[in-house]
Amino acid sequence: MVLRINDIAPDFTAQTTHGEIKFHDWLADGWGILFSHPKDFTPVCTTELGALAGLEDEFAKRNVKVIGLSVDPADDHREWLSDIEDVTGNRPEYPIIADTDLAVARLYDMLPAAAGDSSAGRTAVDNQTVRVVFVVGPDRRIKLQMAYPMSTGRNFAELLRVIDSLQLTASHKVATPADWQKGEDVIILSSVSDDEAADLFPAGWDRVKPYLRKVSDPS
């Protein structure tokens, strides 16, 4: 299945370090992050899970739930947690999916159908494309997806920045410019006429170009 932004995130039932979950039920009425890993006890992924664990409070402030995925069994995940805590100082409290039959990886187009239905005997290199981040909105639609190579650790501060943008632009008729940070000026959508903008932003805006109107962060 090829997935694109604004597609419904496929639902699934899976075993995790917190027991069985049904993905859409687990999301409830909030936002969610699904981030995947090719193998337990791998060096870059160890740092990633710990870094994200250190930011769990920041994601919770934004009503964002976090769930990880690795193709190994849940017991291996639980054993891995001690290494993650030892290396990073943070112990993940979020669930980690045990995708031993590769079902979720294939459902989310991280592995081809020909990958089979078992993680047994597969190496991290075999699963190297299982390094994707999905952000899912309260409407169950995919708002963002990013794939990373095995050699590059993910930047979770950037993920927070993107979520701030996604949540702001979901509530207001604006977009965010390059390198935007929460609280900085934003861009009025091109689809908004000047008359409508005057109602939405009575304090006015800065017309940089005929098609580019900057306004203070409306949040």
N, C-alpha and C positions, 0 to 999 in steps of 0.2 A: 504494500500500500504506500503510495507516494503521498506525503503529508506536506501541506503548505500553510502559511499563515492564514488564519480565519477558518481553517477546517475544524470540525469537531474533534477534540482529542479522543482517540479510541478508548473505550472503557475496557477494563480487564479485572479479573480477580487473580490475586497472587499471594503467595506466602512471603512474609517479611520478618524482620527481627522483632516486630510488634505483633506477630500473628497474621492471620489472613485479612486482607483488605480488598474491598471493591473500590476501584479508583475514583469513580464519580461520587460515590457515597462518602468516601474519605475526604474529598475536596469540600463537601458541604456547600456553603454559599460564599466561599472565599476564593482567593487566588492560590495557585499551586506551582511549584517548581519540581520537575522530574529531571534528574541529572544522572547520567549512566556512566558505568566504568567497565572496562574489558576483563578485569580480573581482580580478585582480592590479593592483598600483600604485594602490591606493585608500588614503586616509590612515589611517582607523581600523584597517583590517586590517593595515597596515604596523606599527603600534604593537603590535597583538595578537600577531602572529607573533614579534616580537622579545621581547615580555614572556614568552611561553611558552618561547622558546629560553633565556631567562635562568633558567628554573625546571626545565630538563630534568633536572638532577641530583636535584632533589627528587622528581620523578615516578619517576625510576629507582630511588630508595631504596624506593619503594612498589611496585616491580615493575609499573609502569605504562608502557606504550609510548604514544607520541604520533604521530598522523598527521594532517596537514592536508589540506584539499581546496580547490581553486579551479577554476573552469570553464575557465580558460585553459590553453594548452599547457605542457608541462614546460619547454621552452626559456625561455618567459616567466617561469616560476617561478624558474628558475636565475638569470636576469637580475635579478629582483626581490630576490633574497637580498642583493645588494650594497647596495641601498637600505635594506633592513631593518637590516642591520648598521650602516650609516652613521647612521641615525636613532636606533637603540636601543642600539647597542654590542654587540648579540648577533646571531650568525649562526645561523639554524636548522640543526641537524644532523638533525632528524627528516625523514622523507619527506613530500612534498606531492603529492597526487593531481592528475593532469591530467584533469579530467572534461570533456573537450571535446565529448563526445557527450551530456552531461548525464545519463548513465546512473545514476551513483551518486546524484546529486541527486534524480532521479525515484524510484529504488529506495527511498530513505530519506524519501520524501514531502516533500522540500524544495521541489520544483517539481511542477506538475501534468503529466500526460501530454501535454497540449496544448502544453507548452513546446517540443516538437520534439526533435530529436536532434543539434543543433549549437550550440555557443557563439558561432559567428561572427555578428557584427552585434548581439549582445545587450549591453546596458549593465549596469552594476552595479544600476541601479534595476530593470531587467527581472528580475534575479536576487536581489533584495533578501531573499527568504525563504531563501536559501542562507547562513544564519547560525545554524547549530544546533550544539550540543555534545552528543555522545553519549558516555556512559561505559559500557563493555562489560566484563562480568566474565569470569573464566576459564571459566565455563560457557557463554560466547558470548551471554548474555542482556543486554538493555539494562537498566542499573541506574539511569540518569539521562538525561534529555534536557532541554535548555534552548534556547529560541529567543530571539534578540536582534534588536532593530531596528538598522538601519545606523548610526544616530547614537550608539549606546551601546557603548563598548568593553567587552569582557568582563573579569571579575575572576577571574584565575587563582588568586589566593590563596584565594578562595572555593571554587574547584574542588578545590584540595588539601584544604581542610577537609572537603568533602563526601566525597572519597575516603577520608580518614581515618575518617569515620563509617561509610561503606559497608563498609570492610574490617573495622572493629571489630565491627559488628553482624552481619556474615557469620560471625564466629567465636564470638560470645557471644550469649546470649539477653537482649540489651539494645537500647534505642533511645537516641538522643541528643536532648537538649532544644534549644530555640531558642538560637541563637548559640553552641552548644557549640564548644569548642576541645579538641584532643587533650590528654588528661590530666585533664580536668575530670570531675565526677560525671556518671553516666549514669542511665537509667531502666530498671528491670527490666520486661520485657515483661509485659503484662496476662495473657497465656496461661500464665505461670509461676506456679504455686501457691506459697504461703508455704513449704510443706514442701520443694518442689523448690528454691526460692530459698535455703533454709537450707543445702542441700547445695552449691549453686553458689556462694554468697557467704557462707561461714561467719563472716566478720567482721561480718556484719549489714548493715542498711540503715536509712535514714531514711524513715519512712512519713509523707509530706507530706499525702496524702489516702488514703482507702481504695483508690483506683485508681492512686495515684502513689507509687512507692517508688524513692527515689534511693540509688545505691550508687557506691562509688569505681570509677573506670575499671578494669575487670578486666585490661586489657592491661599 
